[in-house]
Amino acid sequence: MLMGVLIKNTNVESVKGKNIGELLKDDVCLLIVDDTASIIYIWVGQKANVKDKFIISRLAHGINSKMFGMAAKVSQNANDIQEKFNEKIFDDDLPSDLVFEIIG
């Protein structure tokens, strides 16, 4: 199952049911969690603000710890993310209580 969260201007936005390829923009950070394959993908737009980059990094680390016991693979390769997820749809959002527990 593909879960995720989008961070833009320090706001956490829902991704449930949205096309991942359409969310891969220059001004956002996106966390994609494939809980079946135990892989966390981090999309960092080139124009995303520094605070968003910090938040998404902290969130990826926290998700890896809480969901996978630090055993998940983490990928930040933009080309791989675009190729793999361009036509895929998010199944669900990351649980909001978990997201806000991690990022405060």
C-alpha positions, 0 to 999 in steps of 0.5 A, a space after each residue: 500500500 502506498 501512503 504519503 504526506 505532502 509538505 508545502 510552506 510548512 503545511 501538511 497536506 492530504 494525498 489520499 487518492 491523488 496521482 503521485 506524478 502530479 504532486 512531484 513539483 518543484 516547490 513541495 516535499 513529498 514522502 511516499 511510504 511503500 509499506 509492502 516493500 519497506 521503502 520510504 521515498 523522499 521527494 524534495 523539490 528544487 524550490 522547496 523551502 528549507 523548513 519543508 526539507 527539514 520537516 520531511 527529513 525528520 518525518 522520514 526518520 521518524 516513520 522509519 523508526 516507528 513503522 519499520 524499526 529503522 529497517 526500511 530502505 530510504 531513497 531520495 533519487 528524484 529520477 527513480 521516484 518520477 519513473 516509478 510513481 508517475 502514474 500511481 495513486 496514493 492509497 492513503 495518507 500517513 496517519 495524522 496522529 503519527 505525523 504530528 507526533 513526529 514533527 510536533 
